[in-house]
């Protein structure tokens, strides 16, 4: 097992306060999702950047979720049938729907790519999620025959509109049930190696993508290995709430504005995506085989613990800690490749 190099960069150390904007840029750079900046779900390596920024820049991406965009009747009629007034449907959806969908592309609407100056293959792109806010007051969950992990469970399609309540903190599910609003981006990815060829956004992989990891909310940081100059970053599939696994195939599919700070970490090295919050460091394993995904996540967690232990921990120590103090969670189970996330409490390695 290769232990990744420590994540180091000229940027702020891990865990430090995140400024609201880049010095000299008091407001985030805004990237709208339009017919020109959007594409159907794949990660081209040769697409012209829709935005180029320096390392450390804060960007707000006004993303759209794909719900209703590909509907035969059009997105406005789709949402009106669910009870949404036409004036509450994002106007850009109808234009984005006109974009051709290449063979093999997933049904996700992506925004990008964002080119980050200085990022080179072998570096790490750090994405500090500063804010995730709703662009409309509703989202959609849809499932039916053949969908999710229990494709034989339903005989007919089921689509439900979920509106935020007056507080903006919960969705009204019905039957007296309220679902907490916990927004995040289901897809954050860098472009894969050129050798991978055409890559659909459907399965997550080493470059991140459709990980649907529900804990990547505002205040967390994602680390992705870089395979292309500039990083070539794509985002989409924003969600307002989701359980681990996303078992019926969709979450609360909800268009969001995502504000993030992009930092290039030179001299770092990662095999797989990693992430962190104030309380946890997360190591990820991704594979079509759930057992293999778990093995990858365990080895990544062992490597992190040995690295973070700064010589105090052996591989045997770290493996034992993974068994007695680390949780391994199925974050994504329905997108071809499964995602297992190791939850490593930062308190394990806290020193006086």
C-alpha positions in Angstrom: 0.0 0.0 0.0 1.4 3.4 -1.0 0.9 6.0 1.7 0.0 9.4 0.2 2.3 12.3 0.9 1.1 14.8 3.4 -1.2 17.5 2.0 0.8 20.7 1.9 0.4 23.9 0.0 1.1 27.6 0.2 -2.6 28.0 1.2 -4.0 27.9 4.7 -3.3 24.9 6.9 -6.1 22.3 7.3 -8.6 23.3 9.9 -7.9 27.1 9.7 -10.6 29.7 9.3 -11.9 30.1 5.8 -12.0 33.7 4.5 -15.3 34.8 2.9 -13.5 35.9 -0.2 -10.1 36.1 -1.8 -8.0 39.2 -1.0 -8.6 41.7 -3.7 -11.9 40.0 -4.6 -14.4 41.1 -1.9 -17.2 39.2 -3.5 -17.1 35.6 -5.0 -16.7 35.2 -8.7 -20.2 34.2 -10.0 -20.6 31.4 -12.6 -24.1 31.1 -14.0 -25.3 27.8 -15.4 -26.5 28.6 -18.9 -26.9 26.7 -22.2 -23.2 27.7 -22.9 -21.8 26.7 -19.5 -23.8 23.5 -19.0 -23.4 20.0 -20.4 -25.0 16.6 -20.0 -23.2 14.2 -17.7 -19.7 13.5 -18.8 -16.2 14.9 -18.1 -14.5 16.0 -21.4 -10.8 16.8 -20.9 -10.7 19.1 -23.9 -13.7 21.3 -23.3 -12.8 25.0 -23.2 -13.0 26.4 -19.6 -16.1 28.4 -18.8 -14.2 30.1 -16.0 -10.4 30.4 -15.2 -9.3 31.4 -11.7 -6.2 31.7 -9.6 -5.6 29.3 -6.7 -7.4 30.7 -3.6 -10.3 32.2 -5.6 -13.9 31.9 -4.2 -16.5 31.1 -6.8 -20.2 30.9 -6.5 -21.7 28.4 -9.0 -25.4 28.9 -9.6 -25.9 25.2 -10.4 -29.1 23.5 -11.6 -30.4 20.0 -10.8 -31.4 17.9 -13.8 -34.9 17.1 -12.4 -37.4 17.8 -15.2 -34.8 19.1 -17.7 -35.0 16.1 -19.9 -38.8 15.6 -19.5 -40.6 15.2 -22.9 -43.1 17.9 -22.1 -40.3 20.3 -21.1 -39.2 21.5 -17.6 -41.9 24.1 -17.1 -44.8 21.7 -17.9 -43.1 19.0 -15.8 -43.0 21.2 -12.7 -46.4 22.7 -13.3 -47.8 19.2 -13.3 -46.3 18.8 -9.8 -47.9 22.0 -8.6 -45.0 24.5 -9.1 -46.1 27.9 -10.7 -44.3 28.6 -14.0 -42.8 31.7 -12.4 -40.9 29.5 -9.9 -39.2 27.4 -12.6 -35.6 28.5 -13.3 -35.8 30.0 -16.8 -32.4 28.6 -17.9 -33.8 25.0 -17.7 -35.6 25.2 -21.0 -32.5 26.4 -22.8 -30.2 23.8 -21.2 -32.7 21.2 -22.3 -31.8 22.0 -25.9 -28.2 20.9 -25.4 -27.4 17.6 -27.2 -26.8 14.7 -24.9 -23.9 12.6 -26.2 -24.2 8.8 -26.3 -23.0 7.4 -23.0 -23.6 10.6 -21.0 -25.6 10.4 -17.8 -28.7 12.4 -17.2 -27.0 14.9 -14.9 -26.6 18.5 -15.8 -23.1 19.7 -15.1 -21.6 23.2 -15.0 -18.0 23.6 -16.1 -15.2 23.2 -16.4 -13.5 25.6 -14.1 -9.8 25.9 -14.8 -7.6 26.6 -11.7 -4.3 28.1 -12.7 -1.3 26.2 -11.6 -3.0 22.9 -11.1 -1.0 20.1 -12.7 -1.3 16.3 -12.9 -0.1 14.9 -9.6 -1.3 17.9 -7.5 -4.4 17.9 -5.4 -7.3 20.3 -5.9 -8.8 21.4 -2.6 -12.5 22.5 -2.7 -13.6 24.3 0.4 -17.3 24.4 0.5 -18.3 27.7 2.0 -22.1 27.8 1.3 -24.9 25.8 -0.3 -28.1 27.7 -0.8 -31.4 26.9 -2.5 -32.2 28.7 -5.8 -35.9 27.6 -5.7 -38.0 26.6 -2.7 -38.6 23.0 -3.8 -37.0 19.7 -4.9 -38.1 16.4 -6.4 -37.7 12.8 -5.5 -38.5 10.3 -8.2 -38.3 6.5 -8.4 -40.2 3.5 -9.8 -39.8 0.0 -11.3 -36.2 -0.9 -11.8 -34.9 2.1 -9.7 -32.5 1.9 -6.8 -31.3 -1.0 -4.8 -34.7 -2.7 -4.8 -35.8 -2.3 -8.4 -38.6 -4.9 -7.9 -40.2 -3.0 -5.0 -42.5 -0.7 -6.9 -44.9 -1.5 -9.8 -45.5 2.2 -10.9 -43.4 5.3 -11.0 -43.5 7.6 -8.0 -42.6 11.3 -8.2 -43.1 13.7 -5.3 -42.5 17.4 -4.9 -40.9 18.4 -1.6 -41.2 22.1 -0.6 -39.2 23.8 2.1 -41.3 25.0 5.0 -41.5 28.7 6.1 -38.3 28.3 8.2 -36.3 27.0 5.2 -34.9 24.3 7.5 -37.1 21.3 6.6 -39.0 19.8 3.7 -42.6 19.0 4.2 -42.9 15.3 3.3 -46.5 14.7 4.4 -48.1 12.5 7.0 -46.7 14.9 9.6 -43.1 14.2 8.6 -40.5 16.9 8.1 -37.1 16.1 6.5 -34.2 18.3 7.6 -32.7 20.5 4.8 -29.0 19.5 4.5 -27.9 20.7 1.0 -24.8 19.6 -0.8 -23.5 18.9 -4.3 -23.8 15.3 -5.4 -21.2 15.7 -8.1 -17.9 17.4 -7.7 -15.2 16.2 -10.1 -12.0 16.9 -11.9 -11.6 15.6 -15.4 -10.1 12.1 -15.5 -6.9 11.1 -17.3 -7.0 11.3 -21.1 -6.3 7.6 -21.3 -9.7 6.9 -19.7 -11.5 8.1 -22.9 -15.1 9.1 -22.7 -16.2 9.1 -19.1 -19.8 9.2 -18.0 -20.8 11.2 -14.9 -22.9 8.2 -13.7 -20.3 6.2 -11.8 -18.0 7.9 -9.2 -14.3 7.1 -9.4 -10.8 8.4 -8.5 -11.7 11.8 -9.9 -14.7 12.2 -7.6 -17.9 12.7 -9.5 -21.2 11.3 -8.5 -20.2 10.4 -5.0 -23.5 11.6 -3.5 -21.7 11.9 -0.2 -24.3 13.7 1.9 -21.9 15.2 4.5 -20.0 17.4 2.0 -22.0 20.4 3.2 -21.0 24.0 3.9 -17.9 24.0 6.1 -16.3 20.9 4.7 -13.4 20.4 2.4 -13.0 17.9 -0.5 -9.6 16.9 -1.9 -9.4 15.5 -5.4 -6.3 14.2 -7.3 -5.5 16.2 -10.4 -5.2 14.5 -13.7 -5.3 17.4 -16.2 -3.7 20.9 -16.3 -6.0 23.3 -14.6 -7.8 20.6 -12.7 -10.8 20.9 -15.1 -13.5 21.0 -12.4 -17.2 20.1 -12.9 -20.1 20.3 -10.5 -23.8 19.4 -10.6 -26.5 17.1 -9.2 -27.2 19.3 -6.2 -29.4 17.9 -3.4 -31.3 19.3 -0.5 -31.5 16.1 1.5 -30.4 12.5 1.2 -29.8 9.4 3.3 -26.5 7.5 3.0 -26.8 5.2 0.0 -29.5 7.2 -1.9 -31.3 3.8 -2.1 -34.3 4.7 -4.3 -31.9 6.2 -7.0 -32.6 9.9 -6.3 -32.3 12.3 -3.3 -34.2 15.6 -3.0 -33.1 16.8 -6.4 -32.9 20.6 -5.8 -31.1 23.4 -7.7 -28.5 25.1 -5.5 -26.0 27.9 -5.5 -22.6 26.4 -4.3 -19.9 28.8 -3.1 -16.4 27.2 -2.8 -12.8 28.2 -2.5 -10.4 26.5 -4.9 -6.8 25.9 -3.8 -4.1 24.0 -5.6 -1.9 21.9 -3.3 1.4 21.5 -4.9 3.5 18.4 -4.0 0.6 16.6 -2.5 -0.4 13.2 -3.7 -3.7 11.2 -3.5 -4.9 8.0 -5.0 -8.5 8.5 -4.1 -10.7 11.4 -3.0 -10.5 12.5 0.6 -12.4 15.1 2.6 -12.7 16.6 6.1 -15.0 18.5 8.5 -14.2 20.0 11.9 -14.8 16.6 13.5 -13.8 14.0 10.9 -11.3 13.1 8.3 -12.9 11.1 5.5 -11.2 8.5 3.3 -13.1 7.0 0.4 -13.1 3.7 -1.4 -14.9 3.4 -4.7 -15.5 0.3 -6.8 -18.4 -1.6 -8.5 -17.8 -4.4 -5.9 -18.8 -3.3 -2.4 -16.2 -5.5 -0.8 -13.4 -4.0 -2.9 -14.7 -0.5 -2.2 -14.5 -1.3 1.5 -10.9 -2.7 1.2 -9.8 0.5 -0.6 -11.4 2.7 2.1 -9.7 0.7 4.9 -6.3 0.9 3.2 -6.8 4.7 2.7 -7.8 5.1 6.3 -4.8 3.1 7.5 -2.6 5.2 5.3 -4.0 8.4 6.7 -3.7 7.3 10.3 -0.1 6.3 9.9 0.6 9.6 8.1 -1.3 11.8 10.6 0.3 9.9 13.5 3.7 11.4 12.5 5.6 8.2 13.4 3.6 7.3 16.5 1.5 4.7 14.8 2.4 1.5 13.0 0.3 -0.1 10.3 -0.9 -2.6 12.9 -1.9 0.2 15.2 -3.8 2.0 12.4 -5.6 -1.2 11.3 -6.7 -1.9 14.9 -8.0 1.7 15.2 -10.0 1.2 12.0 -11.7 -1.8 13.6 -12.4 -0.3 17.0 -12.9 3.5 16.4 -13.6 4.2 12.7 -17.0 3.8 11.0 -17.2 2.7 7.4 -20.4 4.0 5.8 -22.0 3.1 2.4 -22.4 6.7 1.1 -23.5 5.7 -2.4 -25.0 2.4 -3.6 -26.9 3.0 -6.8 -24.6 4.6 -9.4 -22.6 1.7 -10.8 -19.6 2.2 -8.5 -20.3 2.1 -4.8 -18.7 4.6 -2.4 -17.6 3.6 1.1 -16.4 6.4 3.4 -14.2 5.9 6.5 -15.2 8.3 9.3 -12.0 9.0 11.2 -12.6 11.1 14.3 -10.1 13.8 14.6 -10.2 13.4 18.3 -8.3 10.1 17.9 -5.1 11.8 17.1 -5.6 14.9 19.3 -2.6 15.7 21.4 -2.2 17.9 24.5 
